[in-house]
Amino acid sequence: MLFAHMAAVEDQLLATSKIPANSGHSLHKGTPREAFIKEFLEAHLPSTLAIGSGELIDSESQPAEPRRQFDLVIYKRSLPKLDFGGGISGFLAESVVATIEVKSTLDKAGMQQAITAARAAKQLKKCETWSFSSGYVPPAILSFVVAYAGPQQMETVLNWITEIEAAQGIAGARLPVGEERIRTPSQSIDGAFLLGTGFVTFDNFPVGFLNDDVRSSAPDTRWVAASATHGSLLWLFQMLTQASMNINGTFLNMVPYMNKLRVDIKTGG
């Protein structure tokens, strides 16, 4: 049932994406396609999460400094955000579960842009106090790319990722086998999903296609490329579901965010 439903939605997204193709401006093609993915997420993800658009900040972010705007930001509804107006927000790093870049057509330049943005997001400093946790908690902010069109072979996308990571000096260290693997974050994106074609994912999720025997026999494996006419949307959904289905006592520490506050204190009795 779940596969059939997600396959039908994937077909619907691909069909609906052809409507803005008649537009004469690239922005008018891309914005509706972002909205289609947002509507899918809002209809299917838990109500504890919300989806917005904007930039990510941490306690060390400075006013007016250059920051990447993300097409879609999946964040915890229970935590605050900054309203910049016009539907654009500033999301505290502590609240962000994942970011998604939506591409009409995925190419190497777009992948490079996404990896650069993902790398910056993962370097943000979180100010949290932990008391307990249960279930899978991602080791860093997740970064995904979703595209409506692109290469015919997912191996091409995989090659782009490895080439771009090497050019940016992202270490390709071996992933450990066992529980330590899921606690090891990707230093760039976590997955690229090409609707109707397949997906490439970083191999550190609790549920995947490989087991530890396969990983031990191929210790340099860090990415998995899968080809599938239907399944990209389902795999994105299950990764986001895994990332959100946990219980943890995490409390936002606001003190570092207020380090610029200067006041003149007077006391009385």
C-alpha positions in Angstrom: 0.0 0.0 0.0 2.7 2.5 1.0 4.8 1.7 -2.2 1.7 2.0 -4.4 0.7 5.3 -2.8 4.1 6.9 -3.1 4.5 5.6 -6.7 1.2 7.3 -7.6 2.3 10.6 -5.9 5.6 10.4 -7.7 3.8 10.1 -11.1 1.5 12.9 -10.1 4.5 15.2 -9.2 6.2 14.5 -12.6 3.0 15.1 -14.5 2.1 18.3 -12.6 5.7 19.6 -13.1 5.0 19.9 -16.8 2.5 22.7 -16.2 5.0 25.5 -15.3 7.2 24.4 -18.2 5.1 26.6 -20.4 6.3 29.7 -18.4 8.8 31.9 -20.1 10.9 32.7 -17.0 13.1 30.2 -15.1 11.8 31.5 -11.7 8.3 30.8 -12.8 9.2 27.2 -13.6 11.1 26.5 -10.4 8.9 28.1 -7.8 5.8 26.1 -8.6 7.9 22.9 -8.5 9.2 23.8 -5.1 5.6 24.3 -4.0 4.6 20.8 -5.3 7.3 19.2 -3.1 6.3 21.3 -0.1 2.6 20.3 -0.5 3.7 16.7 -0.6 5.7 17.0 2.6 3.0 19.0 4.5 0.5 16.3 3.6 2.7 13.3 4.7 5.1 14.3 7.4 4.2 14.3 11.2 2.4 17.4 12.5 5.4 18.0 14.9 7.3 19.2 11.8 6.7 22.3 9.6 8.1 23.3 6.2 9.3 26.8 5.4 11.8 28.6 3.2 14.8 30.8 4.2 18.2 30.7 5.8 19.8 28.9 8.7 21.4 30.7 11.6 23.3 29.8 14.8 24.4 31.7 17.9 27.5 33.0 16.0 25.6 34.3 12.9 26.1 38.0 12.2 23.6 40.5 10.8 23.7 41.0 7.0 26.4 38.4 6.4 26.0 36.3 3.3 23.9 33.2 3.9 22.4 30.6 1.6 18.6 30.6 1.2 17.2 27.1 1.2 14.2 26.2 -1.0 12.7 24.1 1.8 13.5 23.8 5.5 12.0 21.1 7.6 12.0 22.2 11.2 10.6 21.4 14.6 7.4 23.3 15.1 8.0 23.5 18.9 11.1 25.8 18.4 11.1 29.5 17.4 12.1 31.1 14.1 12.8 34.6 12.9 10.3 36.2 10.5 12.0 38.2 7.8 8.8 38.9 5.9 7.4 37.7 2.6 7.3 34.1 3.8 11.1 34.0 4.4 12.4 33.0 7.8 15.6 32.5 9.7 15.7 29.1 11.3 17.7 28.3 14.4 20.1 25.4 13.7 18.7 23.6 16.8 15.2 23.4 15.1 16.3 22.2 11.7 15.9 18.5 10.8 16.6 18.8 7.1 16.9 21.1 4.1 15.8 20.3 0.6 17.0 21.9 -2.6 14.5 21.5 -5.5 15.9 21.4 -9.0 13.9 21.4 -12.2 16.8 19.7 -14.0 19.7 18.3 -12.0 23.2 19.0 -13.4 26.7 19.1 -12.0 26.7 22.8 -11.3 23.4 22.4 -9.3 24.9 19.5 -7.4 28.0 21.6 -6.5 25.8 24.4 -5.3 23.8 22.0 -3.1 26.9 20.3 -1.6 28.4 23.7 -0.8 25.2 24.8 1.0 25.0 21.4 2.8 28.5 21.7 4.0 27.9 25.1 5.5 24.7 23.9 7.2 26.5 21.1 8.9 29.1 23.4 10.3 26.5 25.4 12.2 26.9 25.3 16.0 24.0 23.9 18.0 23.4 25.2 21.5 21.4 22.4 23.2 21.1 20.7 26.5 20.4 17.0 26.3 18.7 15.0 29.1 17.7 11.8 27.2 17.0 10.4 23.8 15.3 7.4 22.3 15.2 6.3 18.7 17.4 7.5 15.7 18.6 11.0 15.9 20.6 12.2 12.9 24.2 13.2 13.7 23.8 16.5 11.8 21.3 18.6 9.8 20.2 16.5 6.8 20.6 17.9 3.3 18.7 16.5 0.3 18.3 17.4 -3.3 15.1 16.6 -5.2 15.0 16.9 -9.0 12.3 16.4 -11.6 14.8 15.7 -14.4 18.5 14.9 -14.9 20.9 12.2 -16.0 19.5 8.9 -17.2 21.9 7.0 -15.0 22.2 7.5 -11.2 25.9 6.5 -11.5 26.4 9.9 -13.2 25.0 11.7 -10.1 27.2 9.5 -7.8 30.3 10.5 -9.9 29.4 14.1 -9.6 29.2 13.9 -5.8 32.5 12.2 -5.4 34.2 14.5 -7.8 32.8 17.7 -6.2 33.7 16.4 -2.7 37.2 15.7 -3.8 37.5 19.2 -5.3 36.2 20.8 -2.1 38.6 18.8 0.0 35.9 16.8 1.7 37.6 13.8 3.3 36.5 10.5 1.9 37.3 8.5 5.1 36.0 5.0 5.5 32.7 4.7 7.3 32.9 2.4 10.4 30.8 -0.8 10.5 28.2 -1.2 13.2 26.4 1.4 15.4 29.2 4.0 15.0 28.2 4.2 11.3 24.8 5.9 12.0 26.6 8.4 14.3 29.0 9.5 11.5 27.5 12.4 9.5 28.0 13.1 5.8 30.1 16.2 5.3 28.0 17.2 2.3 24.5 16.1 1.1 22.8 13.1 2.5 20.8 12.1 -0.6 19.9 13.1 -4.1 16.5 12.0 -5.5 15.7 12.1 -9.2 11.9 11.5 -9.6 11.2 8.6 -12.0 14.8 7.6 -12.2 16.4 6.7 -8.8 18.4 8.1 -6.0 21.9 8.3 -4.4 22.2 8.2 -0.6 25.0 8.4 2.0 25.2 5.0 3.7 24.8 6.0 7.3 21.1 5.5 7.9 19.7 2.7 10.2 17.7 1.3 7.2 19.5 0.9 4.0 20.3 -1.6 1.2 23.6 -2.9 2.5 24.4 -5.0 5.5 27.6 -5.1 7.5 28.9 -8.1 5.7 28.8 -6.3 2.4 30.3 -3.2 3.9 33.1 -5.2 5.4 33.9 -6.7 2.0 33.8 -3.2 0.4 35.1 -0.9 3.1 35.5 2.1 0.9 31.8 2.3 0.2 30.2 5.5 1.4 27.4 6.1 -1.2 24.7 3.9 -2.6 23.2 4.6 -6.0 19.8 3.0 -6.8 17.9 3.0 -10.1 14.1 2.8 -9.9 11.2 4.1 -12.0 9.3 4.4 -8.8 10.8 4.6 -5.3 12.6 7.9 -5.1 9.8 9.6 -3.3 9.2 6.6 -1.0 12.9 6.5 0.0 12.9 10.3 0.7 9.8 9.8 2.8 11.2 7.0 4.8 14.5 8.8 5.5 12.6 11.9 6.7 10.3 9.7 8.8 13.2 7.9 10.4 14.8 11.3 11.2 11.6 12.6 12.9 10.4 9.5 14.7 12.4 9.9 17.9 11.8 11.1 21.5 14.5 13.3 23.0 14.8 15.7 25.9 16.6 18.4 24.1 16.4 22.0 25.3 17.4 25.1 23.5 20.1 27.1 25.3 19.2 30.8 24.5 22.1 32.3 26.4 24.7 32.2 23.5 22.1 33.8 21.2 22.0 36.8 23.5 25.7 37.5 23.9 25.3 40.9 22.3 22.8 42.1 24.9 24.2 44.9 27.0 22.1 46.4 29.8 22.6 48.8 32.7 21.4 47.0 35.8 20.1 48.7 38.8 18.7 47.0 41.9 16.4 48.1 44.6 14.9 46.8 47.8 
